Amino acid sequence: MGVELANERAGFREMEDVNYTDNEVVCHIRTALKSVSSGESESYDELIGVMHHRERLSPDEVALLVTCLKGLSGTVSCIDMVHHESLLSSIFGMSMWNYGPEVMDALVDLIISLAASSGKYVDSCLDTLIKNFVPPYSYLALLKQPRGLSRKDQVLSRVHSALESISHLVPLAPMRLLSLVIQRMPRQNDNEAVMMTYMENMFKLESGSMGQLVGSTMLMAVVDRLLDLDLEIGWEDILQDDSSKGIFEMELEDLEEDEEDLNDEGDELPGIHLSRNGLRGNVIAEKLDSLLVLTFEYLESCQGHGRLLEVFETLLHSFRITVLNAYKSKFAQFVMFYACALDPENCGVRFARMLVDIFVCHDHPPITRMSAVAYLASYLSRGKFLSANYITTMLKRLVDWCLDYSKVQDGDINPLAHRVFYAGCQAIMYVLCFRMRSIMSIPRLKSQLFLMPLETILQHKSDPLKVCLPSVVGEFLKQARAAGLFTVSKTSNFDDILESELSRAFGGLERLDTFFPFDPCLLKKSDRFIRPNFIFWSMVKTTYDEDEDEEDSSDEEDGEVFVDGVEENRGDRMATSFNEQDIDIEEFDYALNKMSITPKQSSMYKFGGGLEELVRMPSRLRPSTSPESL
């Protein structure tokens, strides 16, 4: 290598206008490093000056910097942490985003040489590379421009190549890297572009050569950060209250639709509703939305490379130890939902099986079992990709457990003592509210459903029909009567309230009686991934539905023919997957479950106005505002 150093900034005065070989440059820098210990620091100070010169470098200054960096790579054995602290600080403070490819390459080589020379430099070298995951704040705006994206690719490709090289040279480096990456993760209040870029790098590490060593922890850290952001979004941020109306409802709004037009629709129940409008301008929600989209895209990439099932096992473990018991989580759980939608036969089945296994296992705390069955019920109800056959199988496991429990319990109503049982009963009814008609459209599955001892369970002395959410019970009984599944006393009336003191009692402080975790996703960008795989309540055909359309013609008798499965091929299509039906997703662009649980009247909740006959399922239940819930 021969480099002609510029007159105006030669770096070391005696090197002006002279060509030096690589060995001569190394010797000169080695002399400068050794001179520090003897008190002669002039050459060393000039070297530091070269390292600090970063703004608008001329071609000669770039050549000088590259020469010094390469010379330092050949003299790393002479660098001392004490005597050369200022030099090391300059090296570890350099950002590749500020330089061109030549300087980047020279800096990367120096960092790798330092890491390989001594274990005491490994952490600093790794940390320097991690800091280059994201650009300086002054550079963030350029990331949306072609020039910025090009620089991003140049930097990050070198960063990850250097990390892999160090991991090969220093076997323990991946473990140190893992700790440092997690320590440097952006916090909730950091810039969205910073968070996005950093998480991209975490995904790249997970899928790279070090993935076997660091991948699972990387993914779990990502889920933890998503959950942190989720929990920062309070219910007050998304609940829209109108004190003149008296029932809680949810409405999924397209942002282009005028909210007043939606509220003025004649067939809507009035009340407090949950909509995207409540999230407008919510910076945390916008960050979470963007990070969820990035995660969904990464899952798609994993599926394309045949790695989804491997990644899903990590996500499943993370869900079990963090998300499952985070009762205020509203959106983070959709990572699991989308992974299952990408691979229903493996991931989808695995997720449901884990949830039901937790529910039926007495080794888990009651609150964990109740949360698991709430997730299961919501998942089985909402997953368009799940077949009626598999849903029936899962229902049978729930029914079998509830039957076994009822056989050994002779006590009367006790919301606390029987809370796991009540949670199981409510889950069964909730799923059937969504799936009863599709199950009964297939003769084989209909026979299985009629053989399930639902009446024995639901009319047990502990009286789950009185304890579970009246809104769920009322809709279930309405469909059960229409289908001839079983009957109850005509004096029973569940249409006058949406929740009761008993339901709140069995739900506990966490209000697990009102926990439907896969209610419609209100994050706009994430919704486009979830919507094609999601069943909204407005899409559900109930057993009492007598509406005329092209497929279910005219009257109740025709509906009975459909339920009885005379047209078996059509019923099979309906049961195997909603994806196989000819459904226009845009038709449901504003649909959200009108499923609500704010009570009409109780000692703790009083809202004005009467309640019309309950004709809509509750979607997300409003958090309790009772003192004990706070």
C-alpha positions as CSV (number, residue, x, y, z in Angstrom):
1,M,0.0,0.0,0.0
2,G,1.4,3.4,-0.8
3,V,-0.4,6.4,0.4
4,E,0.6,10.0,-0.2
5,L,-0.3,12.1,2.8
6,A,-1.6,15.6,2.3
7,N,0.6,18.6,3.2
8,E,-2.1,20.4,5.1
9,R,-3.0,17.5,7.3
10,A,-0.3,14.8,7.2
11,G,-1.2,13.6,10.7
12,F,2.5,13.3,11.8
13,R,4.6,16.3,10.8
14,E,7.6,14.2,9.7
15,M,5.4,12.2,7.3
16,E,4.5,15.2,5.1
17,D,4.7,14.5,1.3
18,V,6.2,11.1,1.8
19,N,5.1,7.7,0.5
20,Y,5.2,5.0,3.2
21,T,4.7,1.3,2.9
22,D,2.4,-0.6,5.3
23,N,5.3,-1.7,7.5
24,E,6.7,1.8,7.7
25,V,3.3,3.2,8.7
26,V,2.9,0.5,11.4
27,C,6.4,1.2,12.7
28,H,5.6,4.9,12.9
29,I,2.4,4.4,14.8
30,R,4.0,1.9,17.1
31,T,6.6,4.5,17.9
32,A,3.9,7.1,18.6
33,L,2.1,4.7,21.0
34,K,5.3,3.8,22.9
35,S,6.3,7.4,23.2
36,V,3.4,8.0,25.6
37,S,4.9,6.1,28.4
38,S,8.1,8.1,28.2
39,G,6.3,11.4,28.3
40,E,6.7,12.3,24.6
41,S,3.1,12.5,23.4
42,E,3.3,14.9,20.5
43,S,3.0,12.2,17.8
44,Y,0.4,10.4,19.8
45,D,-1.7,13.6,20.2
46,E,-1.5,14.2,16.4
47,L,-2.8,10.6,15.9
48,I,-5.7,11.4,18.2
49,G,-6.4,14.5,16.2
50,V,-6.7,12.4,13.0
51,M,-9.2,10.1,14.7
52,H,-11.3,13.0,15.9
53,H,-11.5,14.7,12.5
54,R,-14.9,13.5,11.2
55,E,-16.8,16.3,9.5
56,R,-16.7,16.8,5.7
57,L,-13.4,15.0,5.2
58,S,-11.5,15.8,2.0
59,P,-10.2,12.9,-0.1
60,D,-6.7,13.4,1.4
61,E,-8.1,13.4,4.9
62,V,-10.0,10.2,4.2
63,A,-6.8,8.6,3.0
64,L,-5.0,9.7,6.1
65,L,-7.7,8.3,8.4
66,V,-7.8,5.0,6.5
67,T,-4.0,4.8,6.8
68,C,-4.0,5.4,10.5
69,L,-6.8,2.9,11.1
70,K,-5.0,0.3,9.2
71,G,-1.7,1.1,10.9
72,L,-3.5,0.7,14.3
73,S,-4.8,-2.7,13.2
74,G,-1.2,-3.8,12.9
75,T,-0.2,-2.5,16.3
76,V,-3.0,-3.6,18.5
77,S,-0.5,-5.5,20.7
78,C,1.0,-2.1,21.6
79,I,-2.2,-0.5,22.7
80,D,-2.6,-0.2,26.5
81,M,-5.9,0.4,28.2
82,V,-4.4,2.9,30.6
83,H,-1.8,4.8,28.6
84,H,-3.9,4.9,25.4
85,E,-7.3,5.5,27.0
86,S,-8.0,8.6,24.8
87,L,-7.2,6.7,21.6
88,L,-9.5,3.8,22.6
89,S,-12.2,6.2,23.4
90,S,-11.8,7.8,20.0
91,I,-12.0,4.4,18.2
92,F,-15.0,3.1,20.2
93,G,-16.8,6.4,19.7
94,M,-16.6,6.3,15.9
95,S,-19.8,5.9,14.0
96,M,-19.6,4.2,10.6
97,W,-22.7,6.2,9.5
98,N,-20.4,9.2,9.3
99,Y,-17.9,7.7,6.8
100,G,-17.6,6.1,3.4
101,P,-17.0,2.5,2.6
102,E,-13.2,2.8,2.8
103,V,-13.2,4.2,6.4
104,M,-15.9,1.7,7.4
105,D,-13.8,-1.3,6.2
106,A,-10.7,0.0,8.0
107,L,-12.6,0.6,11.2
108,V,-14.2,-2.8,11.1
109,D,-10.8,-4.5,10.7
110,L,-9.4,-2.5,13.6
111,I,-12.3,-3.5,15.9
112,I,-12.0,-7.2,14.9
113,S,-8.2,-7.0,15.6
114,L,-8.8,-5.4,19.0
115,A,-11.4,-8.0,20.0
116,A,-9.1,-10.9,19.0
117,S,-6.0,-9.4,20.7
118,S,-7.3,-9.4,24.2
119,G,-10.4,-10.4,26.1
120,K,-10.4,-7.1,27.9
121,Y,-11.5,-5.3,24.6
122,V,-14.2,-7.7,23.6
123,D,-17.1,-5.9,25.4
124,S,-16.0,-2.5,24.1
125,C,-15.7,-3.8,20.5
126,L,-19.1,-5.5,20.6
127,D,-20.7,-2.4,22.1
128,T,-19.2,-0.2,19.4
129,L,-20.8,-2.4,16.7
130,I,-24.1,-2.5,18.6
131,K,-24.1,1.3,18.8
132,N,-23.9,1.2,15.0
133,F,-27.2,-0.6,14.8
134,V,-28.8,2.8,14.6
135,P,-27.6,6.0,13.0
136,P,-27.0,9.3,14.8
137,Y,-30.2,11.2,15.4
138,S,-29.2,13.8,12.8
139,Y,-29.2,11.0,10.2
140,L,-32.7,9.5,11.0
141,A,-34.5,11.7,8.5
142,L,-32.3,10.3,5.7
143,L,-33.5,6.7,6.3
144,K,-36.6,7.5,4.2
145,Q,-34.5,8.5,1.2
146,P,-32.6,6.3,-1.2
147,R,-29.3,7.7,-0.2
148,G,-30.0,7.0,3.5
149,L,-31.2,3.4,2.8
150,S,-28.0,2.8,0.8
151,R,-25.8,4.0,3.7
152,K,-27.9,1.8,6.0
153,D,-27.2,-1.3,4.0
154,Q,-23.5,-0.4,3.8
155,V,-23.2,0.0,7.6
156,L,-25.3,-2.9,8.8
157,S,-23.8,-5.4,6.4
158,R,-20.4,-4.6,7.8
159,V,-21.6,-4.6,11.4
160,H,-23.1,-8.1,11.2
161,S,-20.1,-9.4,9.3
162,A,-17.8,-8.1,12.0
163,L,-20.0,-9.6,14.8
164,E,-19.8,-13.0,13.1
165,S,-16.0,-12.7,12.7
166,I,-15.6,-11.9,16.3
167,S,-17.8,-14.7,17.4
168,H,-15.6,-17.1,15.4
169,L,-12.4,-15.7,16.9
170,V,-13.7,-15.4,20.5
171,P,-16.0,-18.3,21.4
172,L,-17.6,-16.5,24.3
173,A,-18.4,-13.4,22.4
174,P,-22.0,-14.4,21.4
175,M,-23.0,-14.6,25.1
176,R,-21.5,-11.2,25.8
177,L,-23.2,-9.9,22.7
178,L,-26.6,-11.1,23.9
179,S,-26.3,-9.2,27.1
180,L,-25.1,-6.0,25.5
181,V,-27.8,-6.1,22.8
182,I,-30.6,-6.4,25.4
183,Q,-29.0,-3.7,27.6
184,R,-28.9,-1.3,24.6
185,M,-32.5,-1.9,23.5
186,P,-34.3,1.4,22.9
187,R,-36.8,2.3,25.6
188,Q,-40.5,3.1,25.1
189,N,-39.9,6.8,24.8
190,D,-37.2,6.5,22.2
191,N,-37.6,7.6,18.6
192,E,-39.7,5.2,16.5
193,A,-37.1,5.0,13.7
194,V,-34.5,4.1,16.2
195,M,-36.7,1.3,17.7
196,M,-37.5,0.0,14.2
197,T,-33.9,-0.1,13.0
198,Y,-32.7,-1.7,16.3
199,M,-35.3,-4.4,16.2
200,E,-34.4,-5.1,12.5
201,N,-30.9,-5.8,13.7
202,M,-32.1,-8.1,16.5
203,F,-34.1,-10.1,13.9
204,K,-31.0,-10.3,11.7
205,L,-29.0,-11.7,14.6
206,E,-31.7,-14.2,15.3
207,S,-31.7,-15.5,11.7
208,G,-27.9,-15.3,11.3
209,S,-25.1,-17.7,12.1
210,M,-25.3,-16.9,15.8
211,G,-29.0,-17.6,15.9
212,Q,-28.6,-21.0,17.5
213,L,-26.8,-19.3,20.4
214,V,-28.7,-16.0,20.8
215,G,-31.8,-16.3,18.7
216,S,-34.3,-17.4,21.3
217,T,-33.3,-14.8,23.8
218,M,-33.5,-12.1,21.1
219,L,-37.0,-13.0,20.2
220,M,-38.1,-13.1,23.8
221,A,-36.6,-9.6,24.3
222,V,-38.6,-8.4,21.3
223,V,-41.8,-9.8,22.7
224,D,-41.0,-8.2,26.1
225,R,-40.6,-4.8,24.5
226,L,-43.8,-5.2,22.5
227,L,-45.6,-6.0,25.8
228,D,-44.0,-3.0,27.5
229,L,-45.3,-0.7,24.9
230,D,-48.7,-2.4,25.0
231,L,-49.1,-2.0,28.7
232,E,-48.2,1.7,28.3
233,I,-51.5,2.2,26.4
234,G,-54.2,2.6,29.0
235,W,-57.8,1.8,28.5
236,E,-58.6,5.5,28.9
237,D,-56.6,6.1,25.7
238,I,-59.1,4.0,23.6
239,L,-62.4,4.2,25.4
240,Q,-64.7,6.8,24.0
241,D,-67.3,7.8,26.5
242,D,-70.7,9.4,26.0
243,S,-72.4,9.9,29.3
244,S,-75.8,10.2,27.6
245,K,-75.6,6.6,26.4
246,G,-75.7,3.6,28.6
247,I,-74.0,0.5,27.2
248,F,-70.5,-0.3,26.3
249,E,-69.8,-1.2,22.6
250,M,-67.0,-1.4,20.2
251,E,-66.8,-0.2,16.7
252,L,-64.0,-0.7,14.3
253,E,-63.8,2.4,12.2
254,D,-62.0,3.2,9.0
255,L,-60.1,6.4,9.5
256,E,-61.6,7.8,6.3
257,E,-65.1,7.4,7.7
258,D,-66.7,10.2,9.6
259,E,-67.2,9.1,13.2
260,E,-70.5,10.9,13.4
261,D,-71.9,8.9,10.5
262,L,-71.0,5.7,12.3
263,N,-72.6,6.8,15.5
264,D,-75.8,7.8,13.7
265,E,-76.4,4.4,12.1
266,G,-79.8,3.2,13.1
267,D,-79.0,-0.4,13.8
268,E,-76.1,0.3,16.3
269,L,-76.5,0.0,20.0
270,P,-75.5,3.3,21.6
271,G,-72.8,3.7,24.2
272,I,-69.2,3.9,25.0
273,H,-67.2,2.4,22.2
274,L,-63.7,1.4,21.4
275,S,-62.2,2.7,18.2
276,R,-59.1,3.7,16.3
277,N,-60.0,7.3,16.8
278,G,-59.0,6.9,20.4
279,L,-55.5,6.0,19.4
280,R,-55.0,8.9,17.0
281,G,-51.9,10.8,18.0
282,N,-51.0,8.2,20.6
283,V,-47.2,8.0,20.0
284,I,-46.8,4.7,22.0
285,A,-49.6,3.1,20.0
286,E,-48.0,4.2,16.7
287,K,-44.7,2.8,17.7
288,L,-46.3,-0.5,18.8
289,D,-48.2,-0.7,15.5
290,S,-45.0,-0.2,13.5
291,L,-43.1,-2.8,15.5
292,L,-45.9,-5.3,15.2
293,V,-45.8,-4.9,11.5
294,L,-42.1,-5.4,11.5
295,T,-42.6,-8.6,13.6
296,F,-45.3,-9.9,11.3
297,E,-43.1,-9.3,8.2
298,Y,-40.3,-11.2,10.0
299,L,-42.6,-14.1,10.7
300,E,-43.5,-14.2,7.0
301,S,-39.8,-14.3,6.2
302,C,-39.3,-17.2,8.6
303,Q,-42.1,-19.0,6.9
304,G,-40.5,-18.4,3.5
305,H,-37.2,-19.9,4.7
306,G,-38.8,-22.9,6.5
307,R,-38.0,-21.6,10.0
308,L,-41.4,-20.6,11.3
309,L,-42.0,-23.7,13.4
310,E,-38.5,-23.2,15.0
311,V,-39.2,-19.6,15.8
312,F,-42.7,-20.4,16.9
313,E,-41.4,-22.6,19.7
314,T,-39.5,-19.6,21.1
315,L,-42.6,-17.4,20.8
316,L,-44.7,-20.0,22.5
317,H,-42.3,-20.1,25.5
318,S,-42.2,-16.3,25.6
319,F,-46.0,-16.1,25.5
320,R,-46.3,-18.6,28.3
321,I,-44.0,-16.9,30.7
322,T,-44.9,-13.2,30.0
323,V,-47.9,-12.5,27.8
324,L,-50.3,-15.2,29.2
325,N,-50.5,-13.5,32.6
326,A,-50.4,-9.9,31.4
327,Y,-54.1,-9.2,31.7
328,K,-53.9,-5.6,30.4
329,S,-52.3,-6.7,27.1
330,K,-54.4,-5.6,24.2
331,F,-52.2,-6.1,21.1
332,A,-48.9,-7.9,21.8
333,Q,-50.7,-11.3,21.7
334,F,-51.5,-10.9,18.0
335,V,-47.9,-12.0,17.3
336,M,-49.0,-15.5,18.3
337,F,-52.3,-15.2,16.4
338,Y,-50.5,-14.2,13.1
339,A,-47.9,-17.0,13.5
340,C,-50.7,-19.5,13.9
341,A,-52.5,-18.0,10.8
342,L,-49.3,-18.5,8.8
343,D,-49.1,-22.2,9.7
344,P,-52.5,-23.4,11.1
345,E,-51.6,-27.1,10.8
346,N,-48.5,-26.9,13.0
347,C,-48.4,-23.5,14.9
348,G,-52.1,-23.1,15.1
349,V,-52.7,-26.6,16.5
350,R,-49.7,-26.3,18.9
351,F,-50.9,-23.0,20.4
352,A,-54.4,-24.3,21.1
353,R,-53.1,-27.6,22.6
354,M,-50.8,-25.7,24.9
355,L,-53.6,-23.5,26.2
356,V,-56.0,-26.4,26.8
357,D,-53.1,-28.4,28.5
358,I,-52.5,-25.5,30.9
359,F,-56.2,-25.2,31.7
360,V,-56.8,-28.8,32.6
361,C,-53.5,-29.1,34.6
362,H,-54.0,-28.6,38.3
363,D,-50.3,-27.8,38.8
364,H,-50.9,-24.3,37.5
365,P,-52.4,-21.5,39.6
366,P,-56.1,-20.9,39.1
367,I,-55.5,-17.5,37.6
368,T,-53.1,-18.9,35.0
369,R,-55.6,-21.6,34.1
370,M,-58.4,-19.1,33.7
371,S,-56.2,-16.9,31.5
372,A,-55.3,-19.8,29.3
373,V,-58.9,-20.9,28.8
374,A,-59.9,-17.2,28.0
375,Y,-57.1,-17.2,25.4
376,L,-58.3,-20.5,24.0
377,A,-61.9,-19.4,23.8
378,S,-61.0,-16.2,22.0
379,Y,-58.6,-17.9,19.7
380,L,-61.0,-20.7,18.7
381,S,-63.7,-18.1,18.1
382,R,-61.7,-15.7,16.1
383,G,-59.3,-17.8,14.0
384,K,-60.7,-18.0,10.5
385,F,-58.0,-20.5,9.7
386,L,-59.2,-23.1,12.2
387,S,-61.3,-25.9,11.0
388,A,-64.7,-26.8,12.6
389,N,-63.3,-30.3,13.2
390,Y,-60.4,-29.1,15.3
391,I,-62.6,-26.6,17.2
392,T,-64.9,-29.5,18.1
393,T,-62.0,-31.5,19.3
394,M,-60.9,-28.7,21.6
395,L,-64.4,-28.1,22.8
396,K,-64.7,-31.8,23.8
397,R,-61.6,-31.5,25.9
398,L,-63.1,-28.5,27.7
399,V,-66.4,-30.3,28.2
400,D,-64.7,-33.5,29.4
401,W,-62.8,-31.5,32.1
402,C,-65.9,-29.5,33.2
403,L,-67.9,-32.8,33.4
404,D,-65.3,-34.5,35.6
405,Y,-65.2,-31.4,37.8
406,S,-69.0,-31.3,38.1
407,K,-69.1,-34.9,39.2
408,V,-67.0,-34.3,42.3
409,Q,-68.4,-31.0,43.3
410,D,-71.8,-30.9,45.0
411,G,-71.6,-27.3,46.3
412,D,-73.9,-24.5,45.3
413,I,-72.9,-21.2,43.7
414,N,-69.4,-20.1,44.8
415,P,-67.7,-17.7,42.4
416,L,-64.4,-18.0,44.1
417,A,-64.2,-21.7,44.8
418,H,-65.4,-22.7,41.4
419,R,-63.8,-19.9,39.3
420,V,-61.8,-22.3,37.1
421,F,-64.9,-24.3,36.4
422,Y,-66.9,-21.2,35.6
423,A,-64.1,-20.0,33.3
424,G,-64.3,-23.3,31.4
425,C,-68.0,-23.1,31.1
426,Q,-67.9,-19.5,29.8
427,A,-65.2,-20.5,27.3
428,I,-67.4,-23.3,25.9
429,M,-70.4,-21.1,25.5
430,Y,-68.4,-18.2,24.0
431,V,-66.9,-20.5,21.3
432,L,-70.3,-21.9,20.5
433,C,-71.7,-18.4,20.1
434,F,-69.3,-18.1,17.2
435,R,-69.1,-21.6,15.9
436,M,-72.3,-23.4,16.7
437,R,-73.9,-23.1,13.2
438,S,-70.7,-24.1,11.4
439,I,-70.2,-27.1,13.6
440,M,-73.9,-28.2,13.2
441,S,-73.7,-27.8,9.4
442,I,-71.6,-31.0,9.3
443,P,-73.6,-34.1,10.3
444,R,-70.6,-35.9,12.0
445,L,-69.7,-32.8,14.0
446,K,-73.3,-32.1,14.8
447,S,-73.6,-35.6,16.3
448,Q,-70.5,-35.1,18.4
449,L,-71.9,-31.8,19.7
450,F,-75.2,-33.3,20.6
451,L,-73.4,-36.1,22.5
452,M,-71.5,-33.6,24.7
453,P,-73.1,-33.4,28.1
454,L,-73.6,-29.6,28.0
455,E,-76.9,-29.6,29.8
456,T,-75.4,-31.7,32.7
457,I,-72.6,-29.2,33.1
458,L,-74.4,-25.9,32.6
459,Q,-77.3,-26.9,34.9
460,H,-75.0,-28.2,37.7
461,K,-75.8,-27.1,41.2
462,S,-73.0,-24.5,41.0
463,D,-75.2,-22.9,38.3
464,P,-72.7,-21.5,35.7
465,L,-75.6,-20.0,33.8
466,K,-76.1,-17.6,36.6
467,V,-72.4,-16.9,37.3
468,C,-71.0,-16.6,33.8
469,L,-71.3,-13.3,31.9
470,P,-75.1,-12.9,31.1
471,S,-74.2,-11.4,27.8
472,V,-72.4,-14.6,26.7
473,V,-75.0,-16.9,28.4
474,G,-77.9,-15.1,26.7
475,E,-76.4,-15.3,23.2
476,F,-75.5,-19.0,23.8
477,L,-78.9,-20.0,25.0
478,K,-80.6,-18.2,22.1
479,Q,-78.6,-20.2,19.6
480,A,-78.9,-23.4,21.6
481,R,-82.7,-23.1,21.7
482,A,-82.8,-22.5,17.9
483,A,-80.6,-25.5,17.3
484,G,-82.4,-27.7,19.7
485,L,-79.2,-28.3,21.5
486,F,-80.9,-28.1,24.9
487,T,-83.5,-26.0,26.6
488,V,-83.8,-24.1,29.9
489,S,-86.6,-22.6,31.9
490,K,-88.5,-19.9,30.0
491,T,-88.4,-17.9,33.1
492,S,-84.7,-17.4,32.7
493,N,-83.9,-14.0,31.3
494,F,-80.4,-13.1,30.4
495,D,-81.1,-10.2,28.1
496,D,-81.5,-7.5,30.7
497,I,-77.9,-7.2,31.9
498,L,-74.5,-7.6,30.3
499,E,-72.6,-8.6,33.4
500,S,-73.5,-9.4,37.0
501,E,-72.1,-9.2,40.5
502,L,-71.5,-13.0,40.3
503,S,-69.5,-12.7,37.0
504,R,-67.4,-10.0,38.5
505,A,-66.8,-12.1,41.6
506,F,-65.5,-15.1,39.6
507,G,-63.5,-12.9,37.4
508,G,-61.6,-11.5,40.3
509,L,-59.5,-8.3,40.4
510,E,-58.1,-9.2,37.0
511,R,-61.6,-9.4,35.6
512,L,-60.9,-12.6,33.8
513,D,-64.6,-13.0,33.3
514,T,-64.3,-10.2,30.8
515,F,-61.0,-11.2,29.2
516,F,-61.4,-11.8,25.5
517,P,-57.7,-11.3,24.4
518,F,-58.2,-11.7,20.6
519,D,-60.9,-9.1,20.2
520,P,-60.4,-7.0,17.0
521,C,-57.1,-5.3,16.6
522,L,-57.5,-1.5,16.6
523,L,-54.0,-0.8,15.3
524,K,-54.4,0.4,11.8
525,K,-51.2,-0.9,10.1
526,S,-51.3,-4.2,12.0
527,D,-54.9,-4.8,11.1
528,R,-54.2,-5.5,7.5
529,F,-52.2,-8.6,8.6
530,I,-54.9,-9.8,11.1
531,R,-58.1,-8.9,9.2
532,P,-57.9,-11.6,6.5
533,N,-57.5,-14.3,9.1
534,F,-60.0,-12.9,11.6
535,I,-63.7,-13.6,12.3
536,F,-65.7,-10.5,13.3
537,W,-69.1,-11.0,15.0
538,S,-70.8,-9.5,12.0
539,M,-69.5,-12.4,9.9
540,V,-71.0,-15.1,12.1
541,K,-74.1,-16.9,10.9
542,T,-76.1,-17.9,14.0
543,T,-78.5,-20.8,14.4
544,Y,-81.4,-18.3,14.7
545,D,-80.4,-16.2,11.7
546,E,-83.3,-16.2,9.1
547,D,-81.9,-13.6,6.8
548,E,-82.4,-14.2,3.1
549,D,-79.3,-14.4,0.9
550,E,-78.2,-16.3,-2.1
551,E,-76.8,-19.2,-0.2
552,D,-79.4,-19.5,2.6
553,S,-82.6,-19.0,0.8
554,S,-85.7,-17.6,2.2
555,D,-87.2,-19.1,5.4
556,E,-86.6,-21.0,8.6
557,E,-87.2,-24.3,7.0
558,D,-84.4,-23.6,4.5
559,G,-82.2,-22.7,7.5
560,E,-83.0,-26.1,9.1
561,V,-82.0,-27.9,6.0
562,F,-78.7,-26.1,6.1
563,V,-78.2,-26.9,9.8
564,D,-79.0,-30.5,9.2
565,G,-76.3,-30.7,6.6
566,V,-78.4,-32.0,3.8
567,E,-76.1,-30.1,1.4
568,E,-73.1,-31.7,3.0
569,N,-70.5,-30.4,0.6
570,R,-71.5,-26.8,1.3
571,G,-71.4,-27.5,5.1
572,D,-68.0,-29.0,4.9
573,R,-66.7,-26.0,3.1
574,M,-68.1,-23.8,5.8
575,A,-66.7,-25.8,8.6
576,T,-63.2,-26.4,7.3
577,S,-62.2,-22.8,7.2
578,F,-63.7,-19.4,6.8
579,N,-60.9,-18.7,4.3
580,E,-62.5,-21.1,1.9
581,Q,-65.7,-19.1,1.7
582,D,-66.3,-16.4,-0.8
583,I,-66.3,-13.5,1.7
584,D,-65.5,-9.9,0.8
585,I,-63.3,-8.7,3.6
586,E,-63.9,-5.1,2.8
587,E,-67.6,-5.7,3.6
588,F,-66.6,-5.9,7.2
589,D,-64.3,-2.8,7.1
590,Y,-66.2,-1.2,10.0
591,A,-67.4,-4.3,11.7
592,L,-66.4,-5.0,15.2
593,N,-68.1,-7.1,17.8
594,K,-70.8,-5.2,19.5
595,M,-70.0,-7.3,22.5
596,S,-70.1,-5.5,25.7
597,I,-70.3,-6.0,29.3
598,T,-71.0,-2.7,31.0
599,P,-73.9,-3.6,33.3
600,K,-77.2,-2.0,32.8
601,Q,-77.8,-1.8,36.5
602,S,-76.0,-2.9,39.6
603,S,-75.0,-1.6,42.9
604,M,-71.5,-0.7,41.6
605,Y,-72.5,0.4,38.1
606,K,-75.5,2.6,37.1
607,F,-76.0,3.9,33.7
608,G,-79.2,5.5,32.5
609,G,-81.5,4.2,29.8
610,G,-83.1,0.9,29.0
611,L,-81.5,-2.0,27.1
612,E,-83.0,-3.4,24.1
613,E,-83.1,-7.1,23.5
614,L,-79.6,-8.4,23.4
615,V,-78.8,-9.2,19.8
616,R,-75.1,-8.7,19.6
617,M,-72.2,-10.5,21.2
618,P,-69.9,-8.7,23.6
619,S,-66.5,-8.1,22.1
620,R,-64.0,-6.5,24.5
621,L,-65.2,-6.0,28.0
622,R,-64.7,-2.7,29.6
623,P,-62.3,-2.9,32.5
624,S,-63.9,-2.7,35.9
625,T,-63.8,0.8,37.5
626,S,-64.6,-0.6,40.9
627,P,-62.2,0.5,43.7
628,E,-60.8,-3.0,44.1
629,S,-59.7,-3.2,40.5
630,L,-57.6,-0.1,40.9
